Amino acid sequence: MKRRIALGLVLFLLLSLPASGAEPFISYKVPTDYALPARIEVDKEGDVWIIEANTNKIARFQPAKETYSEFEIPTYRSFPSDLTLDNDGKVWFLEQDANQLAVFDPAAQSFKEYDIPTIESSPFRITSDADGKIWFTQFYGNKIGMFDPQKEEFKEYLIPTPDSRPVGLVADFKGRIWFIENVGNKLGRLDTRDGSVREFPMPNLFEAAMDIAMDRLGYLWFGGNKGRSVVMFDPVAEKFETFPLPGGSSMDSLTVGAEGRIFFSIRGIRKIGAFNPKTKEFIEVKVGLGESKPRDIAVDRAGDIWFADIVENALFKVDGNAVSNLWLK
């Protein structure tokens, strides 16, 4: 079931969407109540994959058909925490409470699960690299984990800072893994050739960043829940640059669009935001009235913006063209 909502945007001033035939904002309720749709990923076909953390399922939403399919995870109460897609379209995800890595094959509609070597590691965020290897952070294990699907083998890398609480991670063009140390307040880099880890202290105290993304130029982007800013790291110059969020907002999750713009969900309120690195301008997207908690956010190949809301128990789509037109005002 979908619901259409009027959309207003703020660029330090309230802006209105231009009149058009397209609906600028649509919501799609998740079929299972109280599903806690916390994490999403868009595949090559434009379908949106969703973690239903509270109901022990993963789901696929097909925009062309406006339909959901839900798939029950074999391990009971596994509490899935994150997901990623490999080059073959398989869905890899983490089972935080079960301490497992799992894969779902959409073609065969089958699951396979693997026990993570470190006991009670609390696997938190996951990504895949260009070679098809699966990487994940271990929040309590204080390690970066790697799984080779061809060999079906794990390898783990210890983070130098004790109890750093690693969260978001991303693979760069050289195959290195960059990750956020939430409590350690550092940006980490794992060199996969020799297993060495280098750490860069955050530019601000208590940044408490969660997720990280990389743009086409190789710059790394993240934002702090407490630091209340968008932060960029240049891996060549090894320098940070900080851009305070308007109104003192705090970021939850972020992603990078095709044009290099940064899109992010704003913690605890009915807004998502966008940042243009070229002009250093912010836009905030107001999502109607009432209680809302936007979480993970993604951009599809058409440039449309998707995010999940755990209070609304819904997936939302924002017309990317409608947002892009506002940068011209």
C-alpha positions as CSV (number, residue, x, y, z in Angstrom):
1,M,0.0,0.0,0.0
2,K,1.4,3.4,-0.9
3,R,0.7,6.8,0.4
4,R,1.4,10.1,-1.4
5,I,2.6,13.0,0.7
6,A,3.3,16.7,-0.1
7,L,7.0,17.6,0.0
8,G,8.5,20.8,1.3
9,L,12.3,21.6,1.2
10,V,14.4,24.0,3.1
11,L,17.6,25.7,1.9
12,F,18.0,27.8,5.0
13,L,14.6,29.1,3.8
14,L,11.4,27.1,3.0
15,L,11.2,26.2,-0.7
16,S,8.4,24.7,-2.6
17,L,8.6,22.0,-5.3
18,P,7.9,23.1,-8.8
19,A,4.6,21.9,-10.3
20,S,5.1,18.7,-12.3
21,G,3.2,15.6,-13.3
22,A,5.4,13.3,-11.2
23,E,4.6,12.6,-7.5
24,P,7.6,14.0,-5.6
25,F,7.2,11.8,-2.6
26,I,5.7,8.4,-2.1
27,S,5.6,6.0,0.9
28,Y,5.2,2.2,0.8
29,K,4.2,0.4,4.0
30,V,6.1,-2.7,4.9
31,P,3.7,-5.7,4.9
32,T,4.7,-7.0,8.4
33,D,3.8,-4.7,11.3
34,Y,6.6,-3.4,13.5
35,A,9.2,-4.8,11.1
36,L,11.9,-2.2,12.1
37,P,13.1,-1.6,8.5
38,A,16.5,-0.1,9.5
39,R,18.8,-0.8,6.5
40,I,18.3,-0.8,2.7
41,E,20.2,-1.4,-0.5
42,V,19.2,-0.9,-4.1
43,D,20.2,-3.5,-6.7
44,K,21.1,-3.2,-10.4
45,E,17.5,-3.7,-11.4
46,G,16.3,-0.9,-9.1
47,D,14.7,-3.2,-6.6
48,V,15.1,-2.2,-2.9
49,W,16.3,-4.8,-0.4
50,I,15.4,-4.2,3.2
51,I,16.5,-5.6,6.6
52,E,13.5,-6.2,8.9
53,A,15.4,-6.3,12.1
54,N,12.4,-6.9,14.4
55,T,10.7,-9.7,12.5
56,N,13.8,-11.7,11.4
57,K,13.2,-11.2,7.7
58,I,14.8,-9.6,4.6
59,A,12.4,-8.1,2.1
60,R,12.5,-7.0,-1.6
61,F,10.5,-4.1,-2.8
62,Q,10.0,-4.0,-6.6
63,P,9.1,-0.4,-7.6
64,A,7.9,-1.4,-11.1
65,K,5.2,-3.7,-9.6
66,E,4.9,-1.8,-6.3
67,T,5.0,-5.1,-4.5
68,Y,7.0,-6.6,-1.5
69,S,8.3,-10.1,-1.1
70,E,9.5,-11.2,2.4
71,F,11.9,-14.0,3.3
72,E,12.2,-15.5,6.7
73,I,15.8,-15.9,8.0
74,P,16.5,-19.5,9.0
75,T,18.0,-18.8,12.4
76,Y,15.4,-17.8,14.9
77,R,15.7,-14.3,16.4
78,S,19.0,-13.6,14.6
79,F,18.4,-9.8,14.7
80,P,19.8,-8.9,11.2
81,S,21.8,-5.7,11.3
82,D,22.9,-4.8,7.8
83,L,23.0,-6.0,4.2
84,T,25.0,-5.6,0.9
85,L,24.8,-6.9,-2.6
86,D,27.6,-8.8,-4.5
87,N,28.4,-8.6,-8.2
88,D,26.0,-11.5,-8.9
89,G,23.1,-9.9,-7.1
90,K,23.2,-12.1,-4.1
91,V,22.2,-10.5,-0.8
92,W,24.7,-10.8,2.1
93,F,23.7,-9.8,5.5
94,L,24.7,-9.9,9.2
95,E,22.9,-11.6,12.0
96,Q,24.0,-9.7,15.0
97,D,22.5,-11.8,17.8
98,A,23.3,-15.1,16.1
99,N,26.8,-13.9,15.4
100,Q,26.5,-15.1,11.8
101,L,27.2,-14.0,8.2
102,A,24.5,-15.1,5.8
103,V,23.7,-15.0,2.1
104,F,20.4,-15.1,0.2
105,D,20.2,-16.2,-3.4
106,P,17.2,-14.4,-5.0
107,A,17.1,-16.8,-8.0
108,A,17.0,-20.0,-5.8
109,Q,15.3,-18.2,-2.9
110,S,17.7,-20.0,-0.6
111,F,19.8,-19.0,2.5
112,K,23.2,-20.1,3.7
113,E,24.6,-19.1,7.0
114,Y,28.2,-19.0,8.4
115,D,29.4,-18.8,12.0
116,I,31.7,-15.8,12.5
117,P,35.0,-17.1,14.2
118,T,35.1,-14.5,17.0
119,I,32.4,-15.4,19.6
120,E,29.9,-12.7,20.4
121,S,31.5,-10.3,18.0
122,S,28.3,-8.3,17.3
123,P,28.6,-7.9,13.5
124,F,27.3,-4.5,12.7
125,R,28.0,-3.1,9.2
126,I,28.8,-4.9,5.9
127,T,30.1,-4.1,2.4
128,S,31.5,-6.0,-0.6
129,D,34.5,-5.1,-2.7
130,A,35.2,-5.3,-6.4
131,D,36.6,-8.8,-6.1
132,G,33.4,-10.1,-4.5
133,K,34.8,-10.4,-1.0
134,I,32.6,-9.6,1.9
135,W,33.8,-7.2,4.6
136,F,32.1,-6.4,8.0
137,T,32.8,-4.7,11.3
138,Q,32.7,-6.5,14.6
139,F,31.3,-3.9,17.1
140,Y,32.3,-5.9,20.3
141,G,35.0,-8.1,18.6
142,N,37.0,-4.9,17.8
143,K,37.9,-6.4,14.4
144,I,37.3,-6.1,10.7
145,G,36.1,-9.4,9.3
146,M,36.5,-10.7,5.7
147,F,34.8,-13.6,4.1
148,D,35.9,-15.1,0.8
149,P,32.8,-16.7,-0.9
150,Q,34.9,-18.7,-3.3
151,K,36.9,-20.4,-0.5
152,E,34.2,-20.0,2.1
153,E,36.8,-18.8,4.6
154,F,37.0,-16.0,7.1
155,K,39.9,-13.8,7.9
156,E,39.9,-11.2,10.8
157,Y,42.0,-8.1,11.4
158,L,42.4,-6.7,14.9
159,I,42.0,-2.9,15.3
160,P,44.9,-1.3,17.3
161,T,42.7,0.9,19.5
162,P,41.0,-1.3,22.2
163,D,37.2,-1.2,22.4
164,S,37.1,1.2,19.4
165,R,33.5,0.0,18.5
166,P,33.9,-0.1,14.7
167,V,30.7,0.7,12.7
168,G,30.4,1.8,9.0
169,L,32.9,0.7,6.4
170,V,33.6,1.0,2.7
171,A,36.1,-0.4,0.2
172,D,38.1,2.1,-1.9
173,F,39.3,1.8,-5.5
174,K,42.6,0.3,-4.3
175,G,40.9,-2.4,-2.3
176,R,41.6,-0.8,1.0
177,I,38.9,-0.9,3.7
178,W,38.0,2.4,5.4
179,F,36.0,2.2,8.6
180,I,34.6,4.4,11.4
181,E,35.6,3.8,15.1
182,N,32.5,5.1,16.9
183,V,34.0,5.1,20.4
184,G,37.6,5.4,19.4
185,N,36.6,8.6,17.5
186,K,38.9,7.7,14.6
187,L,38.8,6.9,10.9
188,G,40.6,3.6,10.2
189,R,42.2,2.2,7.1
190,L,43.0,-1.4,6.5
191,D,45.6,-2.2,3.9
192,T,44.4,-5.6,2.6
193,R,47.8,-6.4,1.1
194,D,49.6,-6.7,4.4
195,G,46.9,-6.5,7.0
196,S,48.2,-3.3,8.5
197,V,45.8,-0.8,10.0
198,R,46.3,3.0,10.2
199,E,44.1,5.3,12.2
200,F,43.3,9.0,11.8
201,P,41.9,10.9,14.8
202,M,38.6,12.6,14.1
203,P,38.8,16.4,13.7
204,N,36.2,17.0,16.4
205,L,35.8,15.4,19.9
206,F,33.0,12.9,20.4
207,E,32.0,12.8,16.7
208,A,30.2,9.5,17.2
209,A,29.9,8.8,13.5
210,M,28.1,5.7,12.3
211,D,28.2,5.3,8.5
212,I,30.7,6.2,5.8
213,A,30.5,6.6,2.0
214,M,32.9,7.2,-0.8
215,D,32.3,9.4,-3.9
216,R,33.6,8.9,-7.4
217,L,36.8,11.0,-6.7
218,G,37.7,8.8,-3.8
219,Y,36.8,11.3,-1.0
220,L,35.3,9.7,2.1
221,W,32.2,11.2,3.7
222,F,30.6,10.6,7.1
223,G,28.7,12.5,9.7
224,G,28.5,12.6,13.5
225,N,25.5,11.9,15.6
226,K,27.0,14.2,18.3
227,G,29.4,16.2,16.1
228,R,26.4,17.5,14.1
229,S,28.3,18.0,10.9
230,V,29.1,16.4,7.5
231,V,32.8,15.5,7.4
232,M,35.0,14.9,4.3
233,F,38.4,13.1,4.4
234,D,40.8,13.4,1.5
235,P,42.9,10.2,1.5
236,V,45.7,11.7,-0.7
237,A,46.2,14.9,1.4
238,E,45.2,13.0,4.6
239,K,43.1,15.9,5.7
240,F,39.6,16.4,7.1
241,E,37.1,19.1,6.2
242,T,34.0,19.8,8.4
243,F,30.7,21.3,7.3
244,P,28.3,22.0,10.2
245,L,24.7,20.9,9.7
246,P,22.1,23.7,9.6
247,G,20.0,24.0,12.7
248,G,22.2,21.8,14.8
249,S,20.8,18.6,13.3
250,S,22.5,15.2,13.7
251,M,23.0,12.6,11.0
252,D,22.0,9.0,11.1
253,S,23.0,7.5,7.7
254,L,24.3,8.8,4.4
255,T,25.0,8.0,0.8
256,V,26.5,9.6,-2.3
257,G,24.5,10.3,-5.5
258,A,25.8,10.1,-9.0
259,E,26.5,13.8,-9.2
260,G,28.6,13.7,-6.0
261,R,25.9,15.2,-3.7
262,I,25.6,13.8,-0.2
263,F,22.2,12.6,1.0
264,F,21.6,11.8,4.6
265,S,18.8,10.9,7.1
266,I,18.4,13.3,10.0
267,R,18.1,11.6,13.4
268,G,14.8,11.7,15.2
269,I,12.8,14.2,13.0
270,R,10.8,14.1,9.8
271,K,13.6,15.3,7.5
272,I,16.3,14.0,5.2
273,G,19.1,16.3,4.1
274,A,21.3,16.9,1.1
275,F,24.7,18.6,0.8
276,N,26.3,19.9,-2.4
277,P,30.1,19.7,-2.1
278,K,30.6,22.1,-5.1
279,T,28.5,25.0,-3.6
280,K,28.7,24.0,0.1
281,E,24.9,24.3,0.3
282,F,22.5,22.2,2.3
283,I,18.9,21.3,1.6
284,E,16.6,19.7,4.2
285,V,13.6,17.7,3.0
286,K,10.6,17.9,5.3
287,V,8.6,14.6,5.5
288,G,5.1,15.8,6.5
289,L,4.1,16.1,10.1
290,G,4.2,13.9,13.2
291,E,6.7,11.4,14.6
292,S,9.2,9.9,12.3
293,K,12.6,8.2,12.4
294,P,14.3,8.0,9.0
295,R,17.2,5.6,9.0
296,D,19.2,4.1,6.1
297,I,19.2,6.0,2.8
298,A,20.2,5.1,-0.8
299,V,20.1,6.5,-4.3
300,D,19.1,4.4,-7.3
301,R,20.4,4.6,-10.9
302,A,17.7,7.0,-11.9
303,G,18.7,9.4,-9.2
304,D,15.7,8.8,-7.0
305,I,16.3,8.8,-3.2
306,W,15.1,6.0,-1.0
307,F,15.0,5.8,2.8
308,A,13.5,3.6,5.5
309,D,11.5,4.9,8.4
310,I,11.3,2.7,11.5
311,V,8.3,4.6,13.1
312,E,6.2,4.7,9.9
313,N,7.3,1.1,9.2
314,A,7.6,2.1,5.6
315,L,9.9,2.6,2.6
316,F,10.0,6.1,1.1
317,K,10.9,7.4,-2.4
318,V,11.7,11.0,-3.2
319,D,11.8,12.2,-6.8
320,G,15.5,12.9,-7.5
321,N,14.7,15.4,-10.2
322,A,12.4,17.4,-7.9
323,V,15.3,17.7,-5.4
324,S,17.9,18.5,-8.1
325,N,15.8,21.4,-9.5
326,L,15.9,23.1,-6.1
327,W,19.7,23.5,-6.3
328,L,19.1,25.8,-9.3
329,K,17.0,28.2,-7.2
